Structures are given as C-alpha cells and as structure tokens.
Amino acid sequence: MIPLAGGAVLVAPVVQLATYAVGAMWAVLAGLTIVPGWAKLRMPGVTASFSISDTFTMTAALLHGAAAGVAIVSLDGLVISAGMIKNRDWPRKALFNATAPALAMWLAATLFFTVAGPSPLEQGLPPLRDLVVPLALFPAAYFLLNTGIVAGAVALDQRAPLATVWREHFSVLWPNYFGGASV
C-alpha cells in the first residue's frame, strides 16, 4: 500500500522536474543529499537505518516546493538502498525506501504550503513571524509520518507492537527533523 501511494506521489515531481528548469541550487541540494545517504546510520536491534540528509531534503521542499523535496527524498531512499543490494529482499526494500519518505514528504510539505502560502522562491520570502507556525508544523508532520510509516513496516516485519517499535527506535530521532528544518 505504501509503495503504491508513494509511487503515485512521485509522478508529479518527475513530470515537474522534467518540464521545468529546477536550477543549480536544487542540483546542489540533490548532490549534498547523496553524500550522507551513503553514510546511513544503523539502529541496533532493528532492520532499519536512517539518513542524516534530512537537512537537504527539507530545504529542497521549502525552497523549491513539495515536488522538489519529494524527488530528493526519494533519491536519498534509493541511495540508502544501494548498500543493501546483496540482500534478497532488496527490490522490496528499495521500493519502500524510495516511496515511503516521498509520501511523508509530500504530505508534510503540502501542509507547510497550505499554511504558509506559495513557495518562497515564487512569491518572495514572507516575514519570519509568518513562518513560525508552518516551520514548526512541517518537521513535526514529516517526523511523525516518516517514522510512523517506517516503524509500521518494522513492526510488521518483526511482528511487534507498532507503538513499542516507534517509541524504542524512532521517537528519539525528532532532533534530526527539527534541526533539518531549522537550517
């Protein structure tokens, strides 16, 4: 279900990025996302890992719109998956890693732009006071959605309670998301 929904979300960014010039900044953010993607961090006791590239994926979404963030976060998931290519479940995990964060990013960035208004690059940067609430909602939503989806997959895989898996392995990752959004 997640790969189907996440895959559907990826269609718009692919079309948008293929038809519009995204600019050098987006390419720099994509490149900066790939480097930490290779340096994934393993969590003890679970079959999941995470990337520290959230700063770049969230910056892409905030500066260039939801589609740009979705494309880069999906790229990050594929880079993380490249290290698992010898795993017999690699195709399934690569599909999940490319689509689950994309779905979470799309929903969180859409929430941000619904509350904050159009992309700052399209309309000019609004006053900081107008961005406080949207900038708090964006990482909170992305954190809860992304970690919730991944924790759900781990819980299913390990036949463990979702709340227990999330609390023990994912709840402590919130500084990564809020730090990424604050940059």
HUTA-V72227 format. One record per helix or strand of 2 or more residues. SS is the DSSP state (H for helix, E for strand). FROM is the first residue (numbers start at 0). TO is the last residue. If there is no record, write none. Layout:
# HUTA-V72227
ss-><SS & SS>
from-><FROM & FROM>
to-><TO & TO>
This chain:
# HUTA-V72227
ss-><H & H & E & E & H & H & H & H & H & H & H>
from-><1 & 23 & 40 & 48 & 53 & 65 & 89 & 119 & 127 & 131 & 161>
to-><18 & 37 & 41 & 49 & 63 & 81 & 115 & 122 & 129 & 157 & 181>
